[in-house]
Amino acid sequence: MTQREQNPAATAFDDLHSRHAAGLTRQAYLLTGRPELARRAVERGFRLAWQRWPQVAVDPDPAGWVRAAVYECALTPWQRLLPWLRTARTAQELPPSVGPADRALLTAVLGLPAPYRRMLVLHDGVGLGLYEAATEVEASTPAAASRLAHARERVVAEACVPGEVVRGRLAALAASLEVAPSAAPQGAAAQAARASASTPPAAASLLRAESERSACRLTRVTFALTGLFALVTLSVAVVAPDRGAPPWQGPLVTAPAAPDAPVQPREARLLPEAR
């Protein structure tokens, strides 16, 4: 019996990966227009799923959980700071594998703001209902409907595609886009991307191993930072032991008392002196 057969969680994760990794990569491609960024988002989403597998395993829709994680990774705002991780915005930035007929439509989709683009891909590309798509993006149904209508209007205007054709064309793109492997893959995650085309269980096992290593590294860093903070606190306490103690309060300095003088009655003080 292999190790994979002995671990039901690993078996379930590998099956989830083999069924949905390719489709999620194409959807991430629709969201970003960059094959490398799409692969990175899918790898990151499945690594997060394995790190939180007890939560994902009991989710009513594990594939939807992973899809939400992949979309979040693909649309992370900080990626705009790196040119090679930015979403493609023009037809010239798209890979040559995108045909001329789909280039205008994909360019129009990529020009949408991220929330509208995500809603359009979920509803028209993946085929989710309005309520399910709104739940996944954590928005109300009216807000989701407004985003979808606005996205369709812009795509129709910019791509010169009839409104009734947009949904079918996006669904066809989501099912047919080809994401070729990297020219020179590096590291375990890139090995997983290269292996996913031929042996999905091997790719999933690589992702699981990378996820476990990442979790171990994060645990070590957390313990190191905690120990460093404790050491700094102890050093401050040793170097400055009086720090934090209440200030010393000495006796108040008062003016010296006047010498005792004979006290005269009040009446004597008020009467003039006798001559």
C-alpha positions in Angstrom: 0.0 0.0 0.0 1.4 3.4 -1.0 1.7 6.4 1.2 -1.0 8.1 -0.8 -3.4 5.2 -0.3 -2.7 5.2 3.5 -3.6 8.9 3.8 -7.2 9.6 2.8 -6.7 13.4 3.1 -3.9 13.2 0.5 -6.0 11.1 -1.8 -8.9 13.5 -1.6 -6.6 16.5 -2.2 -4.9 14.8 -5.2 -8.3 14.0 -6.7 -9.4 17.6 -6.3 -6.3 18.9 -7.9 -6.5 16.5 -10.9 -10.1 17.5 -11.5 -9.9 21.2 -11.2 -6.3 22.5 -11.6 -6.4 22.8 -15.4 -9.8 24.6 -15.4 -8.7 27.0 -12.7 -5.6 27.8 -14.6 -7.6 28.8 -17.6 -9.9 30.9 -15.4 -6.9 32.6 -13.8 -5.6 33.2 -17.3 -8.9 35.0 -18.1 -8.5 37.1 -15.0 -4.8 38.1 -15.7 -3.9 37.5 -19.3 -0.6 36.1 -18.2 0.1 32.4 -18.2 2.8 32.5 -15.6 0.7 34.5 -13.2 -2.2 32.1 -13.7 0.0 29.1 -12.8 1.4 30.9 -9.8 -2.2 31.7 -8.6 -3.4 28.1 -9.0 -0.3 26.7 -7.2 -0.8 29.2 -4.3 -4.5 28.4 -4.1 -3.9 24.7 -3.8 -1.0 25.1 -1.3 -3.4 27.2 0.9 -6.0 24.5 0.5 -3.7 21.8 1.8 -2.5 23.9 4.7 -6.2 24.3 5.7 -7.4 21.0 4.5 -9.5 20.2 7.7 -11.5 23.3 6.8 -11.6 22.7 3.1 -12.5 19.0 3.4 -15.8 19.8 5.3 -16.7 22.7 3.0 -19.9 22.1 1.0 -17.9 23.0 -2.1 -14.2 22.4 -1.8 -13.6 23.3 -5.5 -15.3 26.6 -4.8 -13.1 27.2 -1.8 -10.0 26.7 -3.9 -11.4 28.8 -6.8 -11.9 31.7 -4.4 -8.3 31.4 -3.1 -7.0 31.2 -6.7 -8.9 34.4 -7.7 -7.7 36.2 -4.6 -4.1 35.3 -5.4 -4.5 36.3 -9.1 -6.0 39.7 -8.3 -3.8 40.6 -5.3 -3.2 44.4 -5.5 0.5 44.2 -4.5 1.3 42.4 -7.7 0.9 45.7 -9.6 4.3 46.8 -8.2 6.1 44.1 -10.2 5.9 44.5 -14.0 6.0 40.7 -14.7 3.1 40.1 -12.3 0.8 42.8 -13.5 -2.4 42.0 -15.3 -2.1 42.4 -19.1 -3.9 45.5 -20.3 -3.2 45.6 -24.1 -3.4 43.2 -26.9 0.3 43.4 -27.4 0.9 42.0 -23.9 -1.2 38.9 -24.5 0.7 35.7 -25.5 0.7 34.6 -29.2 -1.4 31.6 -28.3 -4.5 33.8 -28.0 -6.2 33.9 -31.4 -7.2 37.1 -33.3 -10.9 36.5 -32.7 -10.5 36.2 -28.9 -7.8 38.9 -28.5 -10.3 41.8 -28.6 -12.7 40.1 -26.2 -9.9 39.2 -23.7 -8.4 42.7 -23.9 -11.8 44.2 -23.1 -12.3 41.8 -20.1 -8.8 42.6 -18.8 -9.5 46.3 -19.0 -12.3 46.0 -16.4 -11.7 46.8 -12.7 -10.9 43.6 -10.7 -14.3 43.3 -9.0 -16.2 43.6 -12.3 -13.8 41.3 -14.1 -14.2 38.6 -11.4 -17.9 38.8 -11.4 -18.0 38.5 -15.2 -15.7 35.5 -15.3 -17.6 33.7 -12.5 -21.1 34.3 -14.1 -20.4 34.2 -17.8 -17.2 32.2 -17.9 -17.7 29.6 -15.2 -21.5 29.6 -15.4 -22.3 30.3 -11.7 -25.7 31.7 -10.9 -26.0 35.3 -9.7 -26.6 34.3 -6.1 -23.7 31.8 -6.0 -21.3 34.3 -7.6 -22.4 37.0 -5.2 -21.8 34.7 -2.3 -18.3 33.8 -3.5 -17.3 37.5 -3.9 -19.0 38.3 -0.5 -21.3 40.9 -2.1 -25.1 41.4 -2.0 -27.1 40.1 -5.0 -28.1 43.6 -6.2 -24.4 44.7 -6.0 -23.3 41.6 -7.9 -26.0 42.2 -10.6 -24.9 45.9 -10.9 -21.2 44.8 -11.4 -22.2 42.2 -14.0 -24.4 44.6 -16.0 -21.6 47.3 -15.9 -19.0 44.7 -17.0 -21.1 43.5 -19.9 -21.8 47.0 -21.1 -18.1 47.8 -21.2 -17.1 44.6 -22.9 -19.8 45.0 -25.6 -18.7 48.6 -26.2 -15.0 47.9 -26.4 -14.9 44.5 -28.1 -17.8 45.2 -30.5 -19.4 41.9 -29.5 -23.2 41.6 -29.2 -24.4 41.3 -25.6 -26.1 37.9 -26.1 -22.8 36.5 -27.4 -20.6 37.6 -24.6 -21.5 34.8 -22.2 -21.0 32.0 -24.8 -17.7 33.5 -26.0 -16.4 33.8 -22.4 -17.5 30.2 -21.6 -15.7 29.0 -24.7 -12.6 30.9 -23.7 -12.7 29.5 -20.2 -12.8 26.0 -21.6 -10.3 26.3 -24.4 -7.5 28.6 -23.4 -4.2 26.8 -23.4 -1.6 27.7 -20.7 1.7 26.3 -21.9 4.3 25.3 -19.2 7.2 27.7 -18.5 10.2 27.6 -20.7 12.6 27.0 -17.8 10.7 26.0 -14.7 12.6 26.4 -11.4 11.8 25.1 -7.9 9.2 22.7 -6.6 6.2 24.8 -7.6 7.4 25.0 -11.2 8.1 21.3 -11.2 4.5 20.8 -10.2 3.4 23.0 -13.1 5.5 21.0 -15.5 4.2 17.7 -14.1 0.5 18.7 -14.1 0.2 18.1 -17.8 1.2 14.4 -17.6 0.9 13.1 -14.0 -1.6 15.0 -11.8 -1.0 13.0 -8.7 2.7 13.7 -8.9 2.0 17.5 -9.3 -0.4 17.4 -6.4 2.2 15.6 -4.2 4.8 18.2 -5.0 2.3 20.9 -4.1 1.6 19.2 -0.8 5.3 18.9 0.0 5.9 22.5 -0.9 2.9 23.5 1.3 4.2 21.6 4.3 7.7 23.1 3.9 6.2 26.6 3.7 4.2 25.9 6.9 7.3 24.7 8.7 9.3 27.8 7.6 6.5 30.1 8.8 6.4 28.3 12.1 10.2 28.6 12.5 10.1 32.3 11.7 7.2 32.9 14.2 9.1 31.2 17.0 12.3 33.1 16.0 10.6 36.4 16.1 8.9 35.5 19.4 12.2 34.5 21.0 13.9 37.7 19.7 11.2 39.9 21.2 11.5 38.1 24.5 15.3 38.5 24.4 15.0 42.2 23.7 12.5 42.6 26.5 14.8 40.8 29.0 17.8 42.8 27.9 16.0 46.1 28.5 14.9 44.9 31.9 18.5 44.0 32.8 20.1 47.2 31.5 17.5 49.5 33.0 16.2 47.8 36.2 14.6 51.0 37.5 12.6 51.7 34.4 9.0 51.7 35.2 9.4 52.1 39.0 7.5 55.0 40.6 9.6 58.2 41.0 11.3 58.9 44.3 9.5 61.4 46.4 11.6 63.2 49.0 10.4 65.5 51.8 8.9 68.8 50.8 11.3 71.8 51.4 9.5 74.5 53.4 10.5 77.9 54.5 12.0 78.1 58.1 9.5 78.9 60.7 9.6 82.4 62.3 10.9 82.7 65.9 8.2 82.5 68.6 6.8 86.0 69.5 4.6 86.9 72.4 1.0 86.9 71.4 -1.0 90.0 72.4 -4.7 90.0 73.0 -6.8 91.1 70.1 -8.1 94.1 72.0 -4.6 95.3 72.7 -3.7 95.2 69.1 -6.7 97.3 68.1 -6.2 100.0 70.8 -3.7 102.8 70.3 -0.6 102.7 72.5 -0.9 104.5 75.8 1.4 107.5 76.2 
